[in-house]
Amino acid sequence: MTPRIQTPEAAFEEDLDRSLRPRRLEDFVGQEPLKAQLKVALEAAKQRGEALDHVLLAGPPGLGKTSLAQILAAELEVDFVQTAGPALERKADIAAFLSALEPGSVFFVDEIHRLSRALEETFYPAMEDRELPITVGQGAGARVMTVPLPPFTLVGATTRAGLLSRPLRDRFGIQHRLELYTEEELATIVRRSATILGCAVDPEGARVIARRSRGTPRVANRLLKRVRDYAEVRGSGVVDAAAAEAALELLEIDHLGLDRLDREILTAICERFDGGPVGLSTLAASVGEEQDTIEDVYEPYLMQVGFLKRTPRGRVATPAAFQHLGLEPSGSPGLF
């Protein structure tokens, strides 16, 4: 595998992103039902001196699944080991990770839905019995050896929980879907991040950024950094409402948080396909974007704001989408 070459600018941005992540559960903003569950489970695990039960976190990208996994390790004061589903190509890859875990470790697998069914099955005995069956030899002389594993917590993160097999899902004792954040929660996150970045932000400026952040903390932090740049170069250095509005206008992000590609997706459905229905593959080809990106990143928010519907026949734009784009509804039967 060719090593990834990272520029100093990209490394700096990654360091900033890590610095903005909350380190403790009490610092994590939002997702109150999940936090309440995790507090009880963490305290029970500590009292019994056991590893935390396995955790499955589902939801759109950028809502804090990785941060929560790191927080669990920090709260339990155990090692945090991270990988991703696409990086696990063989059973030997999983065996290498599991056999190297320290007792109590949190093993985080991002995009766990991208594991093949055969690899999913490798996790079954590891999660239930803390054992790892290994086949030694080939053909008629092959035999299975069982390698004992230390107690550990598997934390799986997925944007598409429906792609996980039921046997794997059922082995997670704690399952929760993260919801998009409210404007007030995002404003709190913006103010916290601004303090870490050493950036002055007033309450109205934080609310403007929060309002256009698509209900997602990762987007809020990204927009904050760009607005900060604008305020320092063309403003007073303070992220106020005027600086935030001007910066986000420059970034082509409208008052609902829709960016250029959001509008291209809606425009394609409304104008080229008369409001739909249109298949995902056709839509992806028409806007020049990957199907997974449209389905996982763009569609959840467009559906939440009421601009898009998924139907058995394909994607359909709602009358509100036509209105937002300043277009007349086509009157297509797919709209009703």
C-alpha positions as a Markdown table, in Angstrom:
| # | Residue | x | y | z |
|---|---|---|---|---|
| 1 | Met | 0.0 | 0.0 | 0.0 |
| 2 | Thr | 1.4 | 3.4 | -0.9 |
| 3 | Pro | 1.8 | 5.6 | 2.1 |
| 4 | Arg | -0.3 | 8.7 | 2.3 |
| 5 | Ile | 1.7 | 11.9 | 1.9 |
| 6 | Gln | 0.3 | 14.6 | 4.1 |
| 7 | Thr | 1.0 | 18.3 | 3.6 |
| 8 | Pro | 1.9 | 20.5 | 6.6 |
| 9 | Glu | -1.4 | 22.4 | 6.0 |
| 10 | Ala | -3.4 | 19.1 | 6.1 |
| 11 | Ala | -1.6 | 18.0 | 9.2 |
| 12 | Phe | -2.3 | 21.3 | 10.9 |
| 13 | Glu | -6.0 | 21.0 | 10.1 |
| 14 | Glu | -6.1 | 17.4 | 11.5 |
| 15 | Asp | -4.4 | 18.6 | 14.7 |
| 16 | Leu | -7.1 | 21.4 | 15.0 |
| 17 | Asp | -9.9 | 18.9 | 14.5 |
| 18 | Arg | -8.5 | 16.6 | 17.3 |
| 19 | Ser | -8.1 | 19.6 | 19.6 |
| 20 | Leu | -11.8 | 20.4 | 19.2 |
| 21 | Arg | -13.0 | 17.0 | 20.1 |
| 22 | Pro | -14.4 | 16.7 | 23.7 |
| 23 | Arg | -12.3 | 14.6 | 26.0 |
| 24 | Arg | -14.9 | 13.7 | 28.6 |
| 25 | Leu | -18.6 | 12.8 | 28.5 |
| 26 | Glu | -19.5 | 15.9 | 30.5 |
| 27 | Asp | -18.0 | 18.0 | 27.8 |
| 28 | Phe | -19.9 | 16.3 | 25.0 |
| 29 | Val | -22.8 | 18.6 | 23.8 |
| 30 | Gly | -26.1 | 17.1 | 22.7 |
| 31 | Gln | -27.3 | 13.5 | 22.3 |
| 32 | Glu | -28.7 | 13.5 | 25.9 |
| 33 | Pro | -30.5 | 10.1 | 25.8 |
| 34 | Leu | -27.3 | 8.4 | 24.6 |
| 35 | Lys | -25.2 | 10.2 | 27.2 |
| 36 | Ala | -27.6 | 9.1 | 30.0 |
| 37 | Gln | -27.3 | 5.5 | 28.9 |
| 38 | Leu | -23.5 | 5.6 | 28.6 |
| 39 | Lys | -23.1 | 7.2 | 32.1 |
| 40 | Val | -25.0 | 4.3 | 33.7 |
| 41 | Ala | -23.1 | 1.7 | 31.6 |
| 42 | Leu | -19.7 | 3.2 | 32.4 |
| 43 | Glu | -20.4 | 3.4 | 36.1 |
| 44 | Ala | -21.6 | -0.1 | 36.2 |
| 45 | Ala | -18.6 | -1.4 | 34.3 |
| 46 | Lys | -16.3 | 0.5 | 36.7 |
| 47 | Gln | -18.0 | -0.8 | 39.8 |
| 48 | Arg | -17.8 | -4.4 | 38.6 |
| 49 | Gly | -14.3 | -4.0 | 37.2 |
| 50 | Glu | -15.4 | -5.4 | 33.8 |
| 51 | Ala | -15.1 | -4.3 | 30.2 |
| 52 | Leu | -17.9 | -2.1 | 28.9 |
| 53 | Asp | -20.5 | -3.9 | 26.8 |
| 54 | His | -20.1 | -3.7 | 23.0 |
| 55 | Val | -21.5 | -0.4 | 21.6 |
| 56 | Leu | -23.0 | 0.3 | 18.1 |
| 57 | Leu | -23.3 | 4.0 | 17.1 |
| 58 | Ala | -25.3 | 4.8 | 14.0 |
| 59 | Gly | -26.1 | 8.0 | 12.2 |
| 60 | Pro | -24.9 | 10.5 | 9.5 |
| 61 | Pro | -21.3 | 11.5 | 9.3 |
| 62 | Gly | -19.9 | 14.2 | 11.6 |
| 63 | Leu | -22.2 | 13.7 | 14.6 |
| 64 | Gly | -19.5 | 12.6 | 17.1 |
| 65 | Lys | -19.3 | 8.8 | 16.8 |
| 66 | Thr | -15.5 | 8.7 | 16.8 |
| 67 | Ser | -15.4 | 11.3 | 19.6 |
| 68 | Leu | -17.8 | 9.2 | 21.7 |
| 69 | Ala | -15.6 | 6.1 | 21.2 |
| 70 | Gln | -12.5 | 8.0 | 22.3 |
| 71 | Ile | -14.4 | 9.4 | 25.3 |
| 72 | Leu | -15.4 | 5.8 | 26.4 |
| 73 | Ala | -11.8 | 4.8 | 26.4 |
| 74 | Ala | -10.8 | 8.0 | 28.4 |
| 75 | Glu | -13.6 | 7.5 | 30.9 |
| 76 | Leu | -12.5 | 3.9 | 31.5 |
| 77 | Glu | -8.8 | 4.8 | 31.4 |
| 78 | Val | -8.1 | 2.1 | 28.9 |
| 79 | Asp | -6.3 | 1.9 | 25.6 |
| 80 | Phe | -8.0 | 3.1 | 22.4 |
| 81 | Val | -7.4 | 1.2 | 19.2 |
| 82 | Gln | -8.9 | 2.4 | 16.0 |
| 83 | Thr | -9.4 | 1.0 | 12.5 |
| 84 | Ala | -12.0 | 1.1 | 9.7 |
| 85 | Gly | -14.1 | -1.5 | 8.0 |
| 86 | Pro | -12.4 | -1.0 | 4.5 |
| 87 | Ala | -9.0 | -1.6 | 6.1 |
| 88 | Leu | -10.0 | -5.1 | 7.3 |
| 89 | Glu | -9.7 | -7.2 | 4.2 |
| 90 | Arg | -8.8 | -10.6 | 5.7 |
| 91 | Lys | -9.5 | -12.6 | 8.8 |
| 92 | Ala | -5.8 | -12.2 | 9.7 |
| 93 | Asp | -6.2 | -8.4 | 9.8 |
| 94 | Ile | -8.9 | -8.8 | 12.5 |
| 95 | Ala | -6.8 | -11.5 | 14.4 |
| 96 | Ala | -3.8 | -9.1 | 14.4 |
| 97 | Phe | -5.8 | -6.4 | 16.1 |
| 98 | Leu | -7.7 | -8.5 | 18.5 |
| 99 | Ser | -4.7 | -10.6 | 19.7 |
| 100 | Ala | -2.7 | -7.4 | 20.4 |
| 101 | Leu | -5.4 | -5.7 | 22.6 |
| 102 | Glu | -4.7 | -5.0 | 26.2 |
| 103 | Pro | -7.4 | -6.0 | 28.8 |
| 104 | Gly | -10.3 | -3.6 | 28.8 |
| 105 | Ser | -9.3 | -1.9 | 25.6 |
| 106 | Val | -11.8 | 0.0 | 23.4 |
| 107 | Phe | -11.5 | -1.3 | 19.8 |
| 108 | Phe | -13.2 | 1.2 | 17.5 |
| 109 | Val | -14.2 | 0.1 | 14.0 |
| 110 | Asp | -15.4 | 2.9 | 11.8 |
| 111 | Glu | -17.7 | 2.2 | 8.8 |
| 112 | Ile | -18.3 | -1.3 | 10.2 |
| 113 | His | -21.0 | -1.9 | 7.7 |
| 114 | Arg | -18.4 | -2.2 | 5.0 |
| 115 | Leu | -17.1 | -5.5 | 6.5 |
| 116 | Ser | -17.8 | -8.6 | 4.4 |
| 117 | Arg | -20.1 | -11.2 | 5.8 |
| 118 | Ala | -17.2 | -13.6 | 6.3 |
| 119 | Leu | -15.3 | -11.0 | 8.3 |
| 120 | Glu | -18.4 | -10.2 | 10.4 |
| 121 | Glu | -18.5 | -13.8 | 11.4 |
| 122 | Thr | -14.9 | -13.6 | 12.8 |
| 123 | Phe | -16.2 | -11.1 | 15.4 |
| 124 | Tyr | -19.0 | -13.4 | 16.7 |
| 125 | Pro | -16.9 | -15.6 | 19.0 |
| 126 | Ala | -14.6 | -12.7 | 19.8 |
| 127 | Met | -17.5 | -10.6 | 21.0 |
| 128 | Glu | -19.5 | -13.4 | 22.8 |
| 129 | Asp | -16.9 | -15.8 | 24.1 |
| 130 | Arg | -13.6 | -13.8 | 23.9 |
| 131 | Glu | -12.2 | -16.4 | 21.7 |
| 132 | Leu | -10.6 | -16.3 | 18.3 |
| 133 | Pro | -10.8 | -19.6 | 16.2 |
| 134 | Ile | -7.8 | -19.9 | 13.9 |
| 135 | Thr | -7.5 | -22.6 | 11.2 |
| 136 | Val | -4.0 | -24.2 | 11.1 |
| 137 | Gly | -3.0 | -26.2 | 8.1 |
| 138 | Gln | -4.9 | -27.0 | 4.9 |
| 139 | Gly | -7.1 | -29.7 | 3.5 |
| 140 | Ala | -7.8 | -32.9 | 5.5 |
| 141 | Gly | -5.1 | -32.1 | 8.0 |
| 142 | Ala | -6.4 | -28.7 | 8.9 |
| 143 | Arg | -7.4 | -28.1 | 12.5 |
| 144 | Val | -9.0 | -25.3 | 14.4 |
| 145 | Met | -7.2 | -23.7 | 17.4 |
| 146 | Thr | -8.9 | -21.3 | 19.8 |
| 147 | Val | -6.9 | -18.3 | 20.9 |
| 148 | Pro | -8.2 | -16.7 | 24.1 |
| 149 | Leu | -8.7 | -12.9 | 24.0 |
| 150 | Pro | -8.7 | -10.4 | 26.8 |
| 151 | Pro | -11.9 | -8.7 | 27.7 |
| 152 | Phe | -12.5 | -5.7 | 25.4 |
| 153 | Thr | -15.2 | -3.4 | 24.1 |
| 154 | Leu | -15.9 | -3.3 | 20.4 |
| 155 | Val | -17.4 | 0.1 | 19.4 |
| 156 | Gly | -18.8 | 0.0 | 15.8 |
| 157 | Ala | -19.7 | 3.2 | 13.9 |
| 158 | Thr | -21.9 | 3.1 | 10.9 |
| 159 | Thr | -23.8 | 5.6 | 8.7 |
| 160 | Arg | -25.9 | 2.7 | 7.3 |
| 161 | Ala | -26.9 | 0.4 | 10.1 |
| 162 | Gly | -29.3 | -1.5 | 7.8 |
| 163 | Leu | -26.3 | -3.0 | 5.9 |
| 164 | Leu | -25.1 | -4.8 | 9.1 |
| 165 | Ser | -26.3 | -8.4 | 9.4 |
| 166 | Arg | -28.7 | -9.1 | 12.2 |
| 167 | Pro | -26.4 | -11.6 | 14.0 |
| 168 | Leu | -23.7 | -8.9 | 14.3 |
| 169 | Arg | -26.1 | -6.1 | 15.3 |
| 170 | Asp | -27.6 | -8.4 | 18.0 |
| 171 | Arg | -24.2 | -8.9 | 19.6 |
| 172 | Phe | -24.0 | -5.2 | 20.5 |
| 173 | Gly | -25.4 | -4.7 | 24.0 |
| 174 | Ile | -25.7 | -0.9 | 23.6 |
| 175 | Gln | -27.2 | 0.4 | 20.3 |
| 176 | His | -28.1 | 4.0 | 19.6 |
| 177 | Arg | -28.7 | 6.2 | 16.6 |
| 178 | Leu | -27.3 | 9.7 | 16.9 |
| 179 | Glu | -29.7 | 12.5 | 15.8 |
| 180 | Leu | -28.9 | 15.8 | 14.1 |
| 181 | Tyr | -28.2 | 18.6 | 16.6 |
| 182 | Thr | -30.4 | 21.6 | 17.4 |
| 183 | Glu | -29.4 | 25.1 | 16.6 |
| 184 | Glu | -28.8 | 25.9 | 20.3 |
| 185 | Glu | -26.6 | 22.8 | 20.8 |
| 186 | Leu | -24.5 | 23.8 | 17.7 |
| 187 | Ala | -24.2 | 27.4 | 19.0 |
| 188 | Thr | -22.8 | 26.0 | 22.2 |
| 189 | Ile | -20.3 | 23.8 | 20.3 |
| 190 | Val | -19.3 | 26.8 | 18.2 |
| 191 | Arg | -18.6 | 28.9 | 21.3 |
| 192 | Arg | -16.6 | 26.1 | 22.9 |
| 193 | Ser | -14.6 | 25.5 | 19.8 |
| 194 | Ala | -13.9 | 29.3 | 19.4 |
| 195 | Thr | -12.5 | 29.3 | 22.9 |
| 196 | Ile | -10.1 | 26.5 | 22.1 |
| 197 | Leu | -9.1 | 28.2 | 18.8 |
| 198 | Gly | -8.5 | 31.5 | 20.6 |
| 199 | Cys | -11.1 | 33.1 | 18.4 |
| 200 | Ala | -13.5 | 35.9 | 19.6 |
| 201 | Val | -17.1 | 35.1 | 18.7 |
| 202 | Asp | -20.3 | 36.8 | 19.9 |
| 203 | Pro | -23.6 | 35.0 | 20.5 |
| 204 | Glu | -25.2 | 36.2 | 17.3 |
| 205 | Gly | -22.2 | 35.1 | 15.2 |
| 206 | Ala | -22.3 | 31.7 | 16.8 |
| 207 | Arg | -26.0 | 31.3 | 16.0 |
| 208 | Val | -25.5 | 32.3 | 12.4 |
| 209 | Ile | -22.9 | 29.6 | 12.0 |
| 210 | Ala | -25.1 | 27.1 | 13.9 |
| 211 | Arg | -28.1 | 27.8 | 11.7 |
| 212 | Arg | -26.1 | 26.9 | 8.6 |
| 213 | Ser | -24.3 | 23.9 | 9.9 |
| 214 | Arg | -26.8 | 21.2 | 8.7 |
| 215 | Gly | -27.3 | 19.9 | 12.3 |
| 216 | Thr | -23.7 | 18.6 | 12.3 |
| 217 | Pro | -20.9 | 19.5 | 14.7 |
| 218 | Arg | -18.2 | 18.7 | 12.2 |
| 219 | Val | -19.7 | 21.2 | 9.7 |
| 220 | Ala | -20.1 | 23.8 | 12.5 |
| 221 | Asn | -16.4 | 23.5 | 13.4 |
| 222 | Arg | -15.4 | 23.6 | 9.7 |
| 223 | Leu | -17.5 | 26.7 | 9.1 |
| 224 | Leu | -16.2 | 28.4 | 12.2 |
| 225 | Lys | -12.6 | 28.1 | 11.0 |
| 226 | Arg | -13.5 | 29.6 | 7.6 |
| 227 | Val | -15.5 | 32.4 | 9.2 |
| 228 | Arg | -12.6 | 33.1 | 11.6 |
| 229 | Asp | -10.3 | 33.5 | 8.5 |
| 230 | Tyr | -12.7 | 35.9 | 7.0 |
| 231 | Ala | -13.1 | 37.9 | 10.2 |
| 232 | Glu | -9.3 | 38.2 | 10.6 |
| 233 | Val | -8.7 | 39.2 | 6.9 |
| 234 | Arg | -11.7 | 41.4 | 6.1 |
| 235 | Gly | -13.2 | 42.2 | 9.4 |
| 236 | Ser | -12.4 | 43.2 | 13.0 |
| 237 | Gly | -11.2 | 39.8 | 14.0 |
| 238 | Val | -14.4 | 39.1 | 15.9 |
| 239 | Val | -16.8 | 36.5 | 14.6 |
| 240 | Asp | -20.0 | 38.5 | 14.7 |
| 241 | Ala | -23.2 | 38.1 | 12.8 |
| 242 | Ala | -22.1 | 40.4 | 9.9 |
| 243 | Ala | -18.8 | 38.6 | 9.5 |
| 244 | Ala | -20.5 | 35.2 | 9.6 |
| 245 | Glu | -23.1 | 36.1 | 7.1 |
| 246 | Ala | -20.5 | 37.6 | 4.7 |
| 247 | Ala | -18.2 | 34.7 | 5.0 |
| 248 | Leu | -20.9 | 32.1 | 4.5 |
| 249 | Glu | -22.2 | 34.0 | 1.5 |
| 250 | Leu | -18.7 | 33.8 | 0.0 |
| 251 | Leu | -18.7 | 30.0 | 0.7 |
| 252 | Glu | -22.0 | 29.8 | -1.2 |
| 253 | Ile | -23.8 | 28.4 | 1.8 |
| 254 | Asp | -27.4 | 29.7 | 2.0 |
| 255 | His | -29.5 | 30.5 | 5.1 |
| 256 | Leu | -30.6 | 26.8 | 5.5 |
| 257 | Gly | -27.0 | 25.5 | 5.3 |
| 258 | Leu | -27.3 | 24.2 | 1.7 |
| 259 | Asp | -24.1 | 24.4 | -0.3 |
| 260 | Arg | -23.5 | 24.3 | -4.0 |
| 261 | Leu | -23.8 | 20.5 | -4.4 |
| 262 | Asp | -27.0 | 20.4 | -2.3 |
| 263 | Arg | -28.5 | 22.9 | -4.8 |
| 264 | Glu | -27.1 | 21.0 | -7.8 |
| 265 | Ile | -28.8 | 17.8 | -6.5 |
| 266 | Leu | -32.2 | 19.5 | -6.1 |
| 267 | Thr | -31.9 | 21.4 | -9.4 |
| 268 | Ala | -31.1 | 18.2 | -11.2 |
| 269 | Ile | -34.2 | 16.5 | -9.8 |
| 270 | Cys | -36.4 | 19.5 | -10.3 |
| 271 | Glu | -35.3 | 20.7 | -13.8 |
| 272 | Arg | -33.8 | 17.6 | -15.5 |
| 273 | Phe | -36.1 | 15.0 | -14.1 |
| 274 | Asp | -39.3 | 17.1 | -13.6 |
| 275 | Gly | -39.2 | 16.6 | -9.9 |
| 276 | Gly | -38.6 | 12.9 | -10.0 |
| 277 | Pro | -38.7 | 10.1 | -9.2 |
| 278 | Val | -35.1 | 9.5 | -10.3 |
| 279 | Gly | -32.8 | 6.6 | -9.4 |
| 280 | Leu | -29.8 | 7.2 | -7.2 |
| 281 | Ser | -27.3 | 6.0 | -9.9 |
| 282 | Thr | -28.8 | 8.4 | -12.5 |
| 283 | Leu | -28.8 | 11.3 | -10.0 |
| 284 | Ala | -25.2 | 10.6 | -9.0 |
| 285 | Ala | -24.1 | 10.6 | -12.7 |
| 286 | Ser | -26.0 | 13.8 | -13.4 |
| 287 | Val | -24.2 | 15.8 | -10.7 |
| 288 | Gly | -20.8 | 14.0 | -11.0 |
| 289 | Glu | -20.7 | 12.7 | -7.4 |
| 290 | Glu | -20.4 | 9.2 | -5.8 |
| 291 | Gln | -23.7 | 7.4 | -4.9 |
| 292 | Asp | -22.5 | 6.7 | -1.4 |
| 293 | Thr | -21.6 | 10.4 | -0.8 |
| 294 | Ile | -25.1 | 11.5 | -2.0 |
| 295 | Glu | -26.8 | 8.9 | 0.1 |
| 296 | Asp | -24.8 | 9.3 | 3.3 |
| 297 | Val | -23.8 | 12.9 | 3.3 |
| 298 | Tyr | -26.3 | 15.0 | 1.4 |
| 299 | Glu | -29.7 | 13.2 | 1.4 |
| 300 | Pro | -30.2 | 12.9 | 5.2 |
| 301 | Tyr | -30.2 | 16.7 | 5.6 |
| 302 | Leu | -32.2 | 17.4 | 2.4 |
| 303 | Met | -34.8 | 14.9 | 3.8 |
| 304 | Gln | -34.8 | 16.5 | 7.2 |
| 305 | Val | -35.5 | 20.0 | 5.9 |
| 306 | Gly | -38.3 | 18.6 | 3.7 |
| 307 | Phe | -36.8 | 19.0 | 0.3 |
| 308 | Leu | -36.4 | 15.4 | -0.7 |
| 309 | Lys | -38.3 | 12.1 | -0.4 |
| 310 | Arg | -37.1 | 8.6 | -1.0 |
| 311 | Thr | -39.7 | 6.4 | -2.7 |
| 312 | Pro | -39.6 | 2.9 | -4.1 |
| 313 | Arg | -39.3 | 4.4 | -7.6 |
| 314 | Gly | -36.5 | 6.8 | -6.7 |
| 315 | Arg | -35.8 | 10.3 | -5.3 |
| 316 | Val | -38.5 | 12.9 | -5.5 |
| 317 | Ala | -38.2 | 16.7 | -4.9 |
| 318 | Thr | -41.0 | 18.2 | -2.7 |
| 319 | Pro | -42.8 | 21.5 | -3.5 |
| 320 | Ala | -40.7 | 23.1 | -0.8 |
| 321 | Ala | -37.6 | 22.3 | -2.8 |
| 322 | Phe | -39.0 | 24.0 | -5.9 |
| 323 | Gln | -39.9 | 27.0 | -3.8 |
| 324 | His | -36.4 | 27.2 | -2.3 |
| 325 | Leu | -34.9 | 27.2 | -5.7 |
| 326 | Gly | -37.3 | 29.8 | -7.0 |
| 327 | Leu | -38.9 | 27.3 | -9.5 |
| 328 | Glu | -42.5 | 26.4 | -10.3 |
| 329 | Pro | -43.5 | 22.9 | -9.3 |
| 330 | Ser | -43.7 | 20.6 | -12.3 |
| 331 | Gly | -47.0 | 19.0 | -11.4 |
| 332 | Ser | -45.3 | 15.6 | -11.7 |
| 333 | Pro | -47.4 | 12.8 | -10.2 |
| 334 | Gly | -44.2 | 11.8 | -8.3 |
| 335 | Leu | -44.7 | 14.9 | -6.1 |
| 336 | Phe | -47.9 | 13.7 | -4.5 |
